[in-house]
Structures are given as C-alpha cells and as structure tokens.
Amino acid sequence: LSNFTITQVLKACAHMGDLQRGKIIHNLIASKTKNDIYVSATLIHLYAHCDDIASAQSLFDSTKNKTPAMYGIMMKGNASFKD
C-alpha cells in the first residue's frame, strides 16, 4: 500500500471513531512508515480525535520532524479532550 492510501484509511478510521481498527493498522505499518511525516500526522490525528491523547502525545513526542499541522492537531486534541 502507498503512504497516501494508508493516510486515507487512517483518516476514515478517525472519522468513524474506530480507534481499535486504527491501532491495528498502525501496528501493521509502523516499521515501514516510521519516518513519513504525513502518516505520523494522520496517526496523531486518529489518536487525538478518538480521545486517546496519551498515544497521540507519545507519537508526537517521538516524531523528530514535527510540522505545524502536528502542533495544531495536538493543541486541538488537548483542548477537546474529555476525561
């Protein structure tokens, strides 16, 4: 699968709130896409959108080349996080 396809599938998981499926996909692709900023940003979005802020923060912290979009995703996720 291309990284574009992976990001689209992850976006669909986030839109549906399907964190479990998103995590399965993340585990399947983790080693191949570790340094792709678009996949990383989409994963951060998935976790933040599904209220798994701890996973979003962990992935964000481990990302070397953070983009402005990633910072925005984290700010929005933290602002809307429900305990």
PyMOL commands that place a pseudoatom at each C-alpha (Angstrom):
pseudoatom trace, name=CA, resn=LEU, resi=1, chain=A, elem=C, hetatm=0, pos=[0.000, 0.000, 0.000]
pseudoatom trace, name=CA, resn=SER, resi=2, chain=A, elem=C, hetatm=0, pos=[1.138, 3.520, -0.684]
pseudoatom trace, name=CA, resn=ASN, resi=3, chain=A, elem=C, hetatm=0, pos=[1.508, 6.009, 2.138]
pseudoatom trace, name=CA, resn=PHE, resi=4, chain=A, elem=C, hetatm=0, pos=[-1.292, 8.039, 0.546]
pseudoatom trace, name=CA, resn=THR, resi=5, chain=A, elem=C, hetatm=0, pos=[-3.633, 5.044, 0.791]
pseudoatom trace, name=CA, resn=ILE, resi=6, chain=A, elem=C, hetatm=0, pos=[-2.585, 4.432, 4.384]
pseudoatom trace, name=CA, resn=THR, resi=7, chain=A, elem=C, hetatm=0, pos=[-3.336, 8.040, 5.362]
pseudoatom trace, name=CA, resn=GLN, resi=8, chain=A, elem=C, hetatm=0, pos=[-6.758, 7.833, 3.729]
pseudoatom trace, name=CA, resn=VAL, resi=9, chain=A, elem=C, hetatm=0, pos=[-7.640, 4.632, 5.595]
pseudoatom trace, name=CA, resn=LEU, resi=10, chain=A, elem=C, hetatm=0, pos=[-6.442, 6.137, 8.888]
pseudoatom trace, name=CA, resn=LYS, resi=11, chain=A, elem=C, hetatm=0, pos=[-8.492, 9.295, 8.230]
pseudoatom trace, name=CA, resn=ALA, resi=12, chain=A, elem=C, hetatm=0, pos=[-11.552, 7.098, 7.669]
pseudoatom trace, name=CA, resn=CYS, resi=13, chain=A, elem=C, hetatm=0, pos=[-10.904, 5.325, 10.983]
pseudoatom trace, name=CA, resn=ALA, resi=14, chain=A, elem=C, hetatm=0, pos=[-10.650, 8.694, 12.743]
pseudoatom trace, name=CA, resn=HIS, resi=15, chain=A, elem=C, hetatm=0, pos=[-13.845, 9.943, 11.091]
pseudoatom trace, name=CA, resn=MET, resi=16, chain=A, elem=C, hetatm=0, pos=[-15.717, 6.812, 12.213]
pseudoatom trace, name=CA, resn=GLY, resi=17, chain=A, elem=C, hetatm=0, pos=[-14.125, 6.916, 15.670]
pseudoatom trace, name=CA, resn=ASP, resi=18, chain=A, elem=C, hetatm=0, pos=[-12.770, 3.406, 15.100]
pseudoatom trace, name=CA, resn=LEU, resi=19, chain=A, elem=C, hetatm=0, pos=[-9.706, 3.539, 17.333]
pseudoatom trace, name=CA, resn=GLN, resi=20, chain=A, elem=C, hetatm=0, pos=[-9.351, -0.240, 17.520]
pseudoatom trace, name=CA, resn=ARG, resi=21, chain=A, elem=C, hetatm=0, pos=[-9.067, -0.621, 13.733]
pseudoatom trace, name=CA, resn=GLY, resi=22, chain=A, elem=C, hetatm=0, pos=[-6.732, 2.370, 13.568]
pseudoatom trace, name=CA, resn=LYS, resi=23, chain=A, elem=C, hetatm=0, pos=[-4.425, 0.778, 16.144]
pseudoatom trace, name=CA, resn=ILE, resi=24, chain=A, elem=C, hetatm=0, pos=[-4.381, -2.477, 14.177]
pseudoatom trace, name=CA, resn=ILE, resi=25, chain=A, elem=C, hetatm=0, pos=[-3.380, -0.589, 11.038]
pseudoatom trace, name=CA, resn=HIS, resi=26, chain=A, elem=C, hetatm=0, pos=[-0.754, 1.368, 12.984]
pseudoatom trace, name=CA, resn=ASN, resi=27, chain=A, elem=C, hetatm=0, pos=[0.796, -1.873, 14.237]
pseudoatom trace, name=CA, resn=LEU, resi=28, chain=A, elem=C, hetatm=0, pos=[0.857, -3.300, 10.700]
pseudoatom trace, name=CA, resn=ILE, resi=29, chain=A, elem=C, hetatm=0, pos=[2.540, -0.266, 9.130]
pseudoatom trace, name=CA, resn=ALA, resi=30, chain=A, elem=C, hetatm=0, pos=[4.682, 1.074, 11.983]
pseudoatom trace, name=CA, resn=SER, resi=31, chain=A, elem=C, hetatm=0, pos=[8.069, -0.110, 10.771]
pseudoatom trace, name=CA, resn=LYS, resi=32, chain=A, elem=C, hetatm=0, pos=[7.511, 0.864, 7.112]
pseudoatom trace, name=CA, resn=THR, resi=33, chain=A, elem=C, hetatm=0, pos=[6.162, 4.369, 7.684]
pseudoatom trace, name=CA, resn=LYS, resi=34, chain=A, elem=C, hetatm=0, pos=[8.004, 5.475, 10.821]
pseudoatom trace, name=CA, resn=ASN, resi=35, chain=A, elem=C, hetatm=0, pos=[9.668, 8.478, 9.157]
pseudoatom trace, name=CA, resn=ASP, resi=36, chain=A, elem=C, hetatm=0, pos=[6.766, 9.608, 6.970]
pseudoatom trace, name=CA, resn=ILE, resi=37, chain=A, elem=C, hetatm=0, pos=[5.500, 12.914, 8.380]
pseudoatom trace, name=CA, resn=TYR, resi=38, chain=A, elem=C, hetatm=0, pos=[2.113, 12.622, 6.661]
pseudoatom trace, name=CA, resn=VAL, resi=39, chain=A, elem=C, hetatm=0, pos=[1.434, 9.182, 8.107]
pseudoatom trace, name=CA, resn=SER, resi=40, chain=A, elem=C, hetatm=0, pos=[2.683, 10.344, 11.510]
pseudoatom trace, name=CA, resn=ALA, resi=41, chain=A, elem=C, hetatm=0, pos=[0.423, 13.401, 11.426]
pseudoatom trace, name=CA, resn=THR, resi=42, chain=A, elem=C, hetatm=0, pos=[-2.545, 11.257, 10.426]
pseudoatom trace, name=CA, resn=LEU, resi=43, chain=A, elem=C, hetatm=0, pos=[-1.853, 8.803, 13.250]
pseudoatom trace, name=CA, resn=ILE, resi=44, chain=A, elem=C, hetatm=0, pos=[-1.610, 11.660, 15.741]
pseudoatom trace, name=CA, resn=HIS, resi=45, chain=A, elem=C, hetatm=0, pos=[-4.935, 12.946, 14.393]
pseudoatom trace, name=CA, resn=LEU, resi=46, chain=A, elem=C, hetatm=0, pos=[-6.510, 9.490, 14.730]
pseudoatom trace, name=CA, resn=TYR, resi=47, chain=A, elem=C, hetatm=0, pos=[-5.468, 9.110, 18.354]
pseudoatom trace, name=CA, resn=ALA, resi=48, chain=A, elem=C, hetatm=0, pos=[-6.388, 12.671, 19.316]
pseudoatom trace, name=CA, resn=HIS, resi=49, chain=A, elem=C, hetatm=0, pos=[-9.749, 12.505, 17.515]
pseudoatom trace, name=CA, resn=CYS, resi=50, chain=A, elem=C, hetatm=0, pos=[-10.579, 9.245, 19.296]
pseudoatom trace, name=CA, resn=ASP, resi=51, chain=A, elem=C, hetatm=0, pos=[-9.649, 10.758, 22.704]
pseudoatom trace, name=CA, resn=ASP, resi=52, chain=A, elem=C, hetatm=0, pos=[-6.504, 8.656, 23.135]
pseudoatom trace, name=CA, resn=ILE, resi=53, chain=A, elem=C, hetatm=0, pos=[-4.413, 11.704, 23.988]
pseudoatom trace, name=CA, resn=ALA, resi=54, chain=A, elem=C, hetatm=0, pos=[-1.706, 9.620, 25.690]
pseudoatom trace, name=CA, resn=SER, resi=55, chain=A, elem=C, hetatm=0, pos=[-0.994, 7.723, 22.456]
pseudoatom trace, name=CA, resn=ALA, resi=56, chain=A, elem=C, hetatm=0, pos=[-1.191, 10.911, 20.402]
pseudoatom trace, name=CA, resn=GLN, resi=57, chain=A, elem=C, hetatm=0, pos=[1.268, 12.613, 22.769]
pseudoatom trace, name=CA, resn=SER, resi=58, chain=A, elem=C, hetatm=0, pos=[3.638, 9.647, 22.737]
pseudoatom trace, name=CA, resn=LEU, resi=59, chain=A, elem=C, hetatm=0, pos=[3.688, 9.544, 18.940]
pseudoatom trace, name=CA, resn=PHE, resi=60, chain=A, elem=C, hetatm=0, pos=[4.059, 13.331, 18.774]
pseudoatom trace, name=CA, resn=ASP, resi=61, chain=A, elem=C, hetatm=0, pos=[6.976, 13.239, 21.226]
pseudoatom trace, name=CA, resn=SER, resi=62, chain=A, elem=C, hetatm=0, pos=[8.733, 10.504, 19.235]
pseudoatom trace, name=CA, resn=THR, resi=63, chain=A, elem=C, hetatm=0, pos=[8.378, 12.362, 15.927]
pseudoatom trace, name=CA, resn=LYS, resi=64, chain=A, elem=C, hetatm=0, pos=[11.654, 14.063, 15.029]
pseudoatom trace, name=CA, resn=ASN, resi=65, chain=A, elem=C, hetatm=0, pos=[10.445, 16.433, 12.303]
pseudoatom trace, name=CA, resn=LYS, resi=66, chain=A, elem=C, hetatm=0, pos=[7.267, 17.945, 13.703]
pseudoatom trace, name=CA, resn=THR, resi=67, chain=A, elem=C, hetatm=0, pos=[5.133, 20.019, 11.357]
pseudoatom trace, name=CA, resn=PRO, resi=68, chain=A, elem=C, hetatm=0, pos=[2.897, 22.974, 12.240]
pseudoatom trace, name=CA, resn=ALA, resi=69, chain=A, elem=C, hetatm=0, pos=[-0.071, 20.710, 11.465]
pseudoatom trace, name=CA, resn=MET, resi=70, chain=A, elem=C, hetatm=0, pos=[1.061, 18.252, 14.134]
pseudoatom trace, name=CA, resn=TYR, resi=71, chain=A, elem=C, hetatm=0, pos=[1.243, 21.033, 16.716]
pseudoatom trace, name=CA, resn=GLY, resi=72, chain=A, elem=C, hetatm=0, pos=[-2.257, 22.121, 15.696]
pseudoatom trace, name=CA, resn=ILE, resi=73, chain=A, elem=C, hetatm=0, pos=[-3.614, 18.585, 15.998]
pseudoatom trace, name=CA, resn=MET, resi=74, chain=A, elem=C, hetatm=0, pos=[-2.158, 18.256, 19.494]
pseudoatom trace, name=CA, resn=MET, resi=75, chain=A, elem=C, hetatm=0, pos=[-3.484, 21.636, 20.632]
pseudoatom trace, name=CA, resn=LYS, resi=76, chain=A, elem=C, hetatm=0, pos=[-6.957, 20.831, 19.322]
pseudoatom trace, name=CA, resn=GLY, resi=77, chain=A, elem=C, hetatm=0, pos=[-6.854, 17.330, 20.808]
pseudoatom trace, name=CA, resn=ASN, resi=78, chain=A, elem=C, hetatm=0, pos=[-5.781, 18.574, 24.228]
pseudoatom trace, name=CA, resn=ALA, resi=79, chain=A, elem=C, hetatm=0, pos=[-8.373, 21.357, 24.184]
pseudoatom trace, name=CA, resn=SER, resi=80, chain=A, elem=C, hetatm=0, pos=[-11.239, 18.998, 23.378]
pseudoatom trace, name=CA, resn=PHE, resi=81, chain=A, elem=C, hetatm=0, pos=[-10.095, 16.014, 25.468]
pseudoatom trace, name=CA, resn=LYS, resi=82, chain=A, elem=C, hetatm=0, pos=[-12.835, 14.574, 27.644]
pseudoatom trace, name=CA, resn=ASP, resi=83, chain=A, elem=C, hetatm=0, pos=[-11.735, 12.804, 30.851]
for i in range(1, 83): cmd.bond("trace and resi %d" % i, "trace and resi %d" % (i + 1))
show_as sticks, trace
zoom trace
